[in-house]
Amino acid sequence: MRKLTGALCLGAMSVLSMPAMANEVGVVDWRQALLNSDAAQRSMNELKNQIGDKKQRAESLSQELQQLQQKLQQDGAVMSDSERTNAQQELRAKGSEFQQLRQQIQSMQQKKEQSFMQSAKPKLDRAIEQVVEQHDLDLVVDRDAVVYSEDGLDVTEEVTRIFNSLN
């Protein structure tokens, strides 16, 4: 009796779940769609222009820090106490400046990315809606949530193309 009841319940559940199946499914990598867009490229170029000087200074400081560390390792034993103390203080000061610059650059990058994502989200939604309408899709799934999909299901490039065409 238990087996019969279990079989009936299993059969009823499978019949009830059938209408929930989507006929047409699309897969999209929305991050890639945005990053490949013309707007993202412009935003990245603006960011490069804004942080260019800071990045160059950070690279310069990085080289200076390496040279100072090397000098302390090689010549530290033969340096006078005051020379060694001065070199260590310079190393700490430049290290601190380097860390501050890195934090500033990282903060600027995060702010720019957040700003871009907020402004691009409505446009991305419209692009996805257009792809859904054009292909009569019942379901669009984020590529990161998909274990396997056929190549023909990926609509990322089309979303990017439509995103670029929207004003």
C-alpha positions in Angstrom: 0.0 0.0 0.0 2.8 2.4 0.9 4.5 1.7 -2.5 1.3 2.4 -4.4 0.7 5.7 -2.5 4.3 6.7 -3.1 4.1 5.9 -6.8 0.8 7.9 -7.1 2.3 10.9 -5.3 5.4 10.8 -7.5 3.3 10.5 -10.6 1.1 13.4 -9.6 4.1 15.6 -8.8 5.7 14.9 -12.1 2.5 15.8 -14.0 2.0 18.9 -11.9 5.5 20.1 -12.6 5.4 19.7 -16.4 3.6 23.0 -17.1 6.4 24.8 -15.3 8.9 23.7 -17.9 10.1 26.5 -20.2 9.9 25.9 -23.9 12.5 28.5 -24.9 15.5 29.2 -22.7 18.3 31.7 -23.2 21.6 32.0 -21.3 23.2 35.3 -20.7 26.4 36.4 -19.1 25.2 39.9 -18.1 28.7 41.0 -16.8 30.3 40.1 -20.1 27.5 41.8 -22.0 28.2 45.0 -20.0 32.0 44.8 -20.1 32.0 44.3 -23.9 29.7 47.2 -24.4 30.9 50.5 -25.9 29.7 52.4 -22.8 31.9 50.2 -20.6 34.9 50.8 -22.8 34.3 54.6 -22.6 33.9 54.4 -18.8 37.2 52.4 -18.5 39.0 54.9 -20.6 37.7 57.8 -18.4 38.9 55.9 -15.4 42.4 55.3 -16.9 42.6 59.1 -17.5 41.5 59.9 -14.0 43.9 57.5 -12.3 46.8 57.6 -14.7 49.0 60.0 -12.7 48.3 58.1 -9.4 49.1 54.7 -11.1 52.4 56.0 -12.5 53.3 57.4 -9.1 52.5 54.0 -7.5 54.6 52.2 -10.0 57.5 54.6 -9.4 57.1 54.1 -5.6 57.1 50.4 -6.1 60.4 50.5 -7.9 61.9 52.8 -5.3 60.7 50.5 -2.5 62.4 47.5 -4.2 65.6 49.4 -4.6 65.6 50.6 -0.9 64.9 47.1 0.3 67.7 45.7 -1.8 70.1 48.4 -0.6 69.2 47.6 3.0 69.7 43.9 2.5 73.0 44.3 0.7 74.5 47.2 2.6 72.6 47.2 5.9 75.4 45.5 7.8 78.0 48.1 6.7 75.8 51.2 7.1 76.1 53.4 10.1 73.2 53.4 12.5 72.0 56.8 11.3 72.2 55.7 7.6 70.3 52.5 8.4 67.7 54.4 10.4 67.2 57.0 7.6 66.9 54.3 5.0 64.3 52.4 7.2 62.3 55.6 7.8 62.4 56.4 4.0 61.2 52.8 3.3 58.3 53.2 5.8 57.3 56.6 4.4 57.3 55.4 0.8 55.6 52.2 1.8 52.8 54.2 3.5 52.4 56.5 0.5 52.3 53.5 -1.8 49.6 51.8 0.3 47.5 55.1 0.3 47.8 55.4 -3.5 46.8 51.8 -4.0 43.7 52.4 -1.8 42.8 55.6 -3.6 43.1 53.8 -7.0 41.1 50.9 -5.8 38.4 53.1 -4.3 38.2 55.2 -7.5 37.8 52.0 -9.6 35.1 50.6 -7.3 33.1 53.9 -7.4 33.4 54.1 -11.2 32.3 50.5 -11.6 29.3 51.0 -9.2 28.3 54.2 -11.0 28.5 52.5 -14.4 26.5 49.4 -13.2 23.8 51.6 -11.7 23.4 53.7 -14.9 23.7 50.7 -17.2 21.2 48.4 -15.4 18.0 49.8 -16.9 19.5 49.8 -20.4 20.7 46.2 -19.9 17.2 45.2 -18.8 15.7 46.7 -21.9 18.3 44.9 -24.1 17.5 41.6 -22.4 13.7 42.3 -22.9 14.3 42.9 -26.6 16.2 39.6 -27.0 13.4 37.8 -25.1 10.8 39.3 -27.4 12.8 38.6 -30.6 13.4 35.0 -29.7 10.2 34.4 -27.8 12.1 33.2 -24.8 10.2 31.9 -21.7 13.3 32.0 -19.5 16.7 33.7 -19.4 19.2 32.3 -17.0 22.5 33.8 -15.8 25.4 31.8 -17.2 27.0 31.5 -13.8 23.9 29.5 -12.6 24.0 27.1 -15.5 25.9 23.8 -15.4 25.5 23.0 -19.1 23.9 24.7 -22.1 24.1 24.3 -25.8 25.9 27.0 -27.7 22.8 28.2 -29.4 21.2 29.2 -26.1 23.7 31.9 -25.3 22.4 35.3 -26.1 25.1 37.4 -24.5 26.6 38.8 -27.7 23.1 39.8 -28.9 22.4 41.5 -25.6 25.6 43.5 -26.0 24.8 44.5 -29.6 21.3 45.7 -28.6 22.7 47.4 -25.5 25.1 49.3 -27.7 22.3 50.4 -30.0 20.1 51.8 -27.2 20.4 55.5 -26.5 
